[in-house]
Structures are given as C-alpha cells and as structure tokens.
Amino acid sequence: MIQHYSTPLPLSAIGALALGHKIDAIKIVRQENPLSLKEAKEAVEAYERAHPDLHAATTPKPATSMSIWLSAIVIFITAACVTWIFLLLNQS
C-alpha cells in the first residue's frame, strides 16, 4: 500500500533533491519535521515520484559537434603557441 504524506518538503530539501543529494534531502526533512528516518525517506521518495522531471535539469547534455570543434581548435591553438614559444627560446 502506497502512503501519501502531507508533510511538505522544505525548499532546501527540494534543492538537495534537484542536485541529486537524496540522503541530504532526507536529513533536512528529519531536521525540520518530527519524522522517523523511514517516514522522512518515504516523504522524499513520494516527492520524487510526484515530480519525475526533478532530475531532468541535472542530466548532462551530450556534446554537440560545435563544442567538439571548438575544443579541438582551442587545443590546436594552445599547442601552436607553446611550440612557437619553445622555438623562440631555443633559437639562441
């Protein structure tokens, strides 16, 4: 049987959940509400079930081809500058 808790989660607990820190969210709920560990865990999990898009903001975006090209260009320019400086210093 699924229990629904009417205990609202503190904003700090919701923030911890959004960052993927479930244990911290449970600790925050316990600190701010007179709940047992089991009740706090169930309240946090009920909130997660009610808000499935909560973790959507924390998933990393795949690298686009533009970002890969920009990274390659930056690496190439850096290597060229280091090589140029090395050649200048060793001319003497």
Secondary structure, DSSP 8 states (H G I E B T S, - for coil): ----------HHHHHHHHTT-HHHHHHHHHHHS---HHHHHHHHHHHHHH-GGGGGGGS-----HHHHHHHHHHHHHHHHHHHHHHHHHT--
